[in-house]
Amino acid sequence: MQERLLHTIWQYSLYNTSDLTTTQGEPVTVVHTGRYNTNAGPDFLEAKIKVGDTTLAGHVEIHVNSSDWLKHGHQNDEAYKNVVLHVVYEDDAVDVPEHTPVLRIADYIKDDVLKRYEYLSYAKTSLPCSTQLSEVKDIVKYSWLTRLLAERWEDKLGGWKDDLDASAGDWSSLLYWRLAANFGFKVNSDAFLMLVKSLPLKVLAKHRENLLQVEALLYGQAGMLDEDMEGVYPNALKTEYDYLKQKYQLTPIAEYSWKFMRMRPANFPTIRLAQFAALIHQSVHLFSTIIEKSSVKDILPLFEVAASDYWKSHYRFGEQADKEQVKKLGKSSIQNIIINTVAPIKFLYAKHQGTEAQQEDALKLLDELPAEKNHIIDIWNDHNWSPRNASQSQAQIQLYNNYCSSKKCLDCAIGVSIIKS
């Protein structure tokens, strides 16, 4: 028996509520279960419990064993002085404070509740609720997705706020950092972020109109220009970087930070760096422009960039490709950037400014975009719950990563709905 399960059973009254008695034989009526407390202190606050003829207002503490009261030191904690009911699964005959009635709830839990919980706990599928998902009401599923999207952004934007503080409140630098991380597309996200944090945006801004210098700064700081280069373009980059490195006292990151293995050549970091350089080169006041745009169709053109001419016939320095091809940033990649960088930063800025309408506009961007395609969304598709748009696919990614994969069914509205059903 897990204490967290007991919390759920108490919170949703998943037990026979009639004829309850304390371990001393006094009748118990639960007038109000109390407010679930996820912080320190008793498990349920401000409950109302009738014991015998007396109605008590206070807190409820829940344990697997009654002896846990003493093991956890509650007898010496002022926060537990107003506990009016101690709910336990097993009363193992260890005294707790005499004034606290004890309810052994194991006598009253419905058998089917435990069976449904055990089924979810021991399921070996990627989704513990896979066989019962279709039985859950849509209103439960989609209201849960709405909450999960907010949770996903809360998780993400907490770190972004730290970055904003680190940049002394410079929103353009924050956008620069987060776009770079996004251009790394997960595999090289950390390397991209290390690179741009070693290269101040104000340095790039001074050379924005000269694409070769922008590329030299990025490739140089990426540690990709340290060795002898072959060809006119690579040597031109190296010459520019050697000068700029001394001018700005720059220190590159290690070249081994970059990953090429098991990647499609179009996603090689060399190509992504060239596309990022093109974005820097063509963008003027990108942050303020993004804030002004309120629809996907207006934002898409801002990121329509292509790697420079050298990369038409190369994927890596000095290695000729089989055929020439313009290396444009694809539409799906731009949509990924809007989902993971543009919409969140617009939301964070609007929240910082206190403008709720703009926060809604940021959220609506995801409604305009198609659902993402990845192995997690494939799992949901296989179980007949396909996301309708990017808002839902983002929420389903959060649901799978934070709940399903670790079987946190008791913290999931869908899991609780199944246990309650």
Summary of the structure (lengths in Angstrom):
residues: 421
radius of gyration: 28.7
end to end distance: 20.1
largest distance: 93.0
contacts: 1272
relative contact order: 0.10
helix: 55%
strand: 12%
